[in-house]
Amino acid sequence: MSDFDYVQQRWIKQFEQLDNQILAEAALCQVRILDPGVIERVLQNDMLVGGADNPAAFEKMRSLAMIHYSLWDKAVVALGQEGAVRIMTEVRDRLRARFGDSMGGPAA
């Protein structure tokens, strides 16, 4: 049984669904989204960060990343910084189990 309550589970579900979409678009663009500096380049609309030229997928990924950060701000207000970090750690662990090293970033 999970140690997250109903409200926390709802936040996890929202982030997981959104981040799944971001990772799908990142795969189309060949972007390792969690590598250092990559998300910043995506948000700055630097399409050269990816290995594939797919402007539509890149724009969708960028838009979803902006939504992610907006949702993060709301999670911090609702759950506090510590609670939001705990939620994101859970989501990242679940996504890493599903997508593995293709996400980029340090190994879990």
FENZI-V363005 format. One record per pair of residues at least 12 apart in sequence whose C-alpha atoms are under 8 Angstrom apart, sorted by sequence separation. I is the first residue (numbers start at 0). J is the second residue. If there is no record, write none. Layout:
i,j
I,J
I,J
//
This chain:
i,j
71,83
95,107
44,58
92,107
44,61
30,48
31,49
30,49
42,61
29,49
30,50
41,61
28,49
29,50
28,50
29,51
42,64
28,51
42,65
27,51
28,52
28,53
27,53
38,64
28,56
27,56
28,57
25,56
24,56
25,57
24,57
24,59
25,60
24,60
21,59
22,60
21,60
20,60
21,63
20,63
21,64
17,63
18,67
17,67
14,67
14,70
10,74
34,102
33,102
34,103
35,104
31,101
32,102
33,103
34,104
31,102
32,103
33,104
34,105
30,102
31,103
32,104
14,87
31,104
11,86
15,90
19,94
26,101
10,86
11,87
14,90
11,89
7,86
11,90
15,94
22,102
//
